[in-house]
Amino acid sequence: MRAVTIRAFGDADGLELVELPEPIPATDQVLIGTEAIGVGGVDAVIRRGTLSSYGFAVGMIPGSEVAGTVTAVGHDVDPSWLGRRVWAFTGTSGGYVEQALARVADVTVLPEQLSSVDAVTLGSAAPVAHFALAHAHLAPGESLLVRGAAGSIGIAAIELAARAGATAIAVTTTSVERGQRLRTLGATHVLDRAGDTAPGGTTAPDGFDVILDIVSGPLTPSFIGRLGPNGRMVTVGLVGGQPPADFGTALLAGFQRSISFGTFSLNTVPMADLGRVRAEQFDAAVRGELHPIVHEVLPLAHAVEAHQRIDAGEVFGRIVLKP
């Protein structure tokens, strides 16, 4: 089978299309003939080598979510899985392949009306947004700032927050056009990347109840300073790199406002809860209540091009690869 591996950490050119033996499902695993492969910001972060301390090594296959049809099962797996269309989490690697392995516990059956491309656009991103907003205790009537809103997590967060009754949903993005698209999804204020002014010069709102940060990086302290009394900032991504080592001083500067900072990972969510919410979100997409925004669908062999577009900041929504 064809697969994409990381030949060298760094630029997107470090990705390489190779031929590998077709995998065989082990205990508690299924084999999925992939029809769509999600390309996420975390894939680019891993490929750059930013997370090498987490054990990622040259030769690994990037990608963590696929959708397709189950073609084989492990010896202890119910054979009724065969032939079913599913979304699957492949772990922190193993997604950029024609045949993907996944644990049965990490597989969600797809509604008949939901395409595989839409499934990998929502399958990881929408649950991250859902549980991160719950982690931040976003309540009806509160204000939210989504930092880095043009990706699939940010888009899902906007729609979920609007449905939950947030009164002001501000977003950071890079252009007037993107801002207009985010407004159609529920954003009420559009800010520039630094979060200071909106395109056109409008002053940004301040004193947010919740900030959902998908970017992190050197500007993290300035966003901590945008929290209002009892404000909560939750970081779910590092697409902009690690925050400065002294970012905690911004928290202490807001001591009298009782502000807080936290991180969130789906690894802390019980599998049963995660699977239930994901299935509910797939059904919501079929009903038109959640919108999978697909930037572009590219062949698996064009993984380098997909990552180049992520690095250039061109992507609105999600890029999807197809074998």
N, C-alpha and C positions, 0 to 999 in steps of 0.2 A: 504494500500500500504506500501511497505518497503521504509524507508528513513534512512539517516545517520545524526545524530545530534552530537553536541559537548556536551558531558557529563561534561567535565572539560577542561578548558584551560590549555595548556602546551604541553606535549608530544603527539605523534600521538595516543597513547593508549587512549586518552581522547575522541576519536571518538567512536560512538556506533550505531549499526544497530538496528532500532526500527520499530514497526508497527504503522502507523498513518491512520486516516480516509482519504479516497480519497477526494481531494479538489474539490470545485465547483467554476467554473469561475464566477467572479463578473462582474460588468460593465466594458466594454472595455478590458476584459481579454479573453484569450483562455487557454484551458487545453491541454497539450501535453503529449502523451505517449512517454516517453524518450527512445531513441535508443542509445544515446551516451551522456556522461556528461564530460565536460572538467574539468581537475584538474589543477588549476593554482597556481603560487607562492603566489598570494595574499590569496588564501585559506589557505595555510600553515601559513602565517603571521597572519591571523585572528585567526586560531586555536591555535596558540601559546599564544594568548592574547596580542600581541603587540599593537593592535588597539582597546583595550577595551574602551578607552576614546571616541571612535566614536559611542558608544552605542551598540556594540555587546554583547550579553548575553549568558550565559550557556543555553543550550536547543535549540539553533538556528540550522538551517540546513545550512551547508556551500554550496559553489558552486554558480556560477553566469551564467553559459551558458550550454545549452542543445541543442540537435537536436533530432527530432523525428516527429511524425505525430499528427496533431491536432485532438483531439477526442471529444471535446466539446467547446462551445463558450458561452460568456455572452449574456444576453437577447438582448443587443443592437448591437451585433457584426454580421457582414455579415456572413450568414451560409455557404457561398462559401469557407470559411476557412476550413471547416470540410474535413478531409482526405488529406490535403496538407502537404507535407514534409517541415519542416521549421527548421531554427536555431533560438534560442531565448535567450535573456538576461533576467534572472529571478530577477535581482536586485543584491544587495550585499549579498544575501543569497537565499536559496530555490532550489538549483540545484541538490543536491545529493538525488534524489527521482525517483520513478518509474512514477509518474504523476506530471508534473510541471506546475505551473501557470506563465503566462507572459502577459504583456500588448501588445495589438496589435501593438502599435508603436515600440515595442522592438523585433518584429518578422521579419525575412527575409526569403523569400521563397528560397528553395534550388534548384540549377540546378539538373536535373535528373541524371547527370553523377557524381555528387559529393556525396560521402558517408557521413553518419552522423558523423563517426569518424573523417574524414578529416575536416568536417565543424566546429566541436568544437575545432579542433587544430588551425584553422585560425580565427574563428569568432570574438574573442575579440582581440587576439594578433596582427593580421595583421593591423587592424584599429589603434590600439595604435601606432604601429611603423610608419604607414603612417602619422598620424596627429602630432605625436611627431617630426618627421623629418621636417614637414612643420612648426611647432611651432619654431623649431631651425633655420629655413630658410636655410636648406642645399641646396647649389647650385651646378650645374655641375662644376667639376674641384676641388671641395673642399675635404678635408680629414675628415674622420669620425672615431671615436673610439667608439665601442659598448662594454660597460662594463657589463659582464655577458651574453655572447652571445649565450650560449648553450641552453637557453630556447626558447620558441616559439616566444616571442617578439623579442629577439635578432636575431633569424634566419630570421624572416620576415624583420627586419631592414636591415640586410646584403643584402638580395635580392633586396629590394626596393631601397636601396642606390646605388647598382651596376647598376640597371636599370635607375636611375636618373643621372648617370654620375659621381659619386664620384670617385676621382682618387686614393685615398688610403683609404682602409677600414681595420682598425685594430680592433682586438677583444681580449678580455681577456677570458681565459678558463683555465682548470685545467690539461690537458693532451695533449700529442703529438697526440694521436688518435683523440681527439675532434678537435684539431687544423686542422688536415688534412680534417676532414669532413666539417669544416667551410670554408676552402679554396675552396672546391668544390662548395660551395654556393655563393662564391664571395669575401670572405675575402682575402686581400693581405698581411697582417701582422698578426701573431699570437703571443700574449703576455701571460705571466703568470698572475696569479690572481692579483698580485700587480701592473701589468702594466709596470714593469721595463725591463724585458728581455723576449725574446721568448724562448720556449723550445729548448734546444740546445745551449743557450747562446747568441743568436743574439741580438744586441742592439735594443731597441725599438725606433720607430720614435717618434718625439716630435713636439709640436706646432700644435695641432689639431685645425681645424676650428670648429668642432662640436664634443661633447662627449654626447652620449646617455647612461644614467646611469640607469640600472635596479636594481642595488644592493644597493647603498647608504652605510650606515654603517660607521665605524671608518676611513676607507681609503678615504672618500670623499674629504678632503682637498688636499691630494696628487694628486688626479686626476684633481681637479681644477687647480693645478699648471701645468698641461700638456696642457692647452689651449694656442694657439698662439694668436697673435694680433687680436683683435675683435672676439675671440673665444667665443662660446656659449655652455654651459653645461645644459642639460635638464634631470631632474630626473623623471622617470616614475614608479619607484618601490622602495620598502623598504625591499627586501628579506634579506638583510644583517643587518637590523635594522636601527635605526635613526642615522643620522650623529652626530658628536660631536657638542655640543652647540656652540662652538666657531669657527665653520667651515667658518664663514663669514670673519675671518681674512685672509684666503687664497685668498678670492676675493680682499680684500684691498691690499694684497701683490702684486697682479697683476694689480693694478690700472692703471699703465702707459701702459698696453697692452689693455685697454678697454674691459676686459673680462666680461662676464655676466653669471649668474646662474638663472635657472628657473625650475619650476615644470610643469608637464602636466598631465591632467586627461581627459578622454573621456566625463566626465560630462559637459565639456564646449563646446562640439561640438553640433551644431544643429542636431536634430534627422534626418531631411531629408538628410543632408550631410552625416551623419554617415551611414544611411541605404544605400544610393547610393554607397558609397565607399566600404562597405562590399559586396554588391551584385557584384560590379565590380571585387573585389578580389576573390570571389567565382568563377566567370567566368574565371579569370586569372589562377586559380588553375586547372580548367578543361582543359585549353589550355596548361598546363605545364609550365606556367610562374612564378607561385608561388608553393612552395613545402611544403605541410603539413608534418612535420616530427613527426611521432608518436613513442614515446619511447616504449610504451607497452599498451595493452588493458587488463584491469582487471575487474572482476565482481564487482558490487556495494558493495557487502559484504566484499570486500578486500580494502576498503577505507583506513584502518589503514596502510596496506602495501604500498599503493600508497604514503601516506604522509611520511612514514618512508624513502622511496627512495628519496623523495624531500629533506628531512632533511639531508640525507647522501650525497647529491650532486651527485646522480647517474644519474639523468634524463637528457637526450639529446632530446630536443623537448618537447613533451607533453605526459603525462599519461592520458588515457581516461578510464572512468568507463562505464560499460554496465550493465543495470538491469538484 
